[in-house]
Amino acid sequence: MRACTALAPLRGKPTPPLEEWPRIPFPDYPAHNMMAQGKQQTWWDSPKFTIDCVLATVNRQLEADGCVLECLEGGHKLTTPDHLTAGDFVKVQLWLEGEEAFIDIRLAEVRKVYKHWIAVEVIKVSPNDRMRLKRFIDTPAAMPIAEPVLIDHLLIRA
């Protein structure tokens, strides 16, 4: 069962140009290289926030509409994107139209938060879910796109 069924879709609002996003310095290494360095950080296994969203648009990157859930001992609490900051680790449940199960992104890093937009970099997703997502994007029913889609980057309107 999806946690954000009470929220109305946020479609119709254009994505703000990246030039309008605030400039936030990031480390010189991408997040997925941190895992390759062998650092054992157990808090990565249980991020404090989950983003539950539905894939809305496939352009140069994936865009989704959803909500932010704070993980508590007794369950989840709906919260706002301003509780997230660049560098936070989150789980993402990405629903695809017509699919019964969501794409389980077990670990993603928040790269930017601007107003109600959250940009995340996918770090950990199962090979099976990655293939499901790639097949969904590559289907003839999906909107034709001129350039390859970056499936490791997700822009979420919450």
Beta strands, then each sheet from edge to edge (+ up, - down):
strand 1: 49-58
strand 2: 61-72
strand 3: 75-79
strand 4: 89-95
strand 5: 103-114
strand 6: 117-125
strand 7: 150-157
sheet 1: 3+ 2- 1+ 4+ 5- 6+ 7-
end
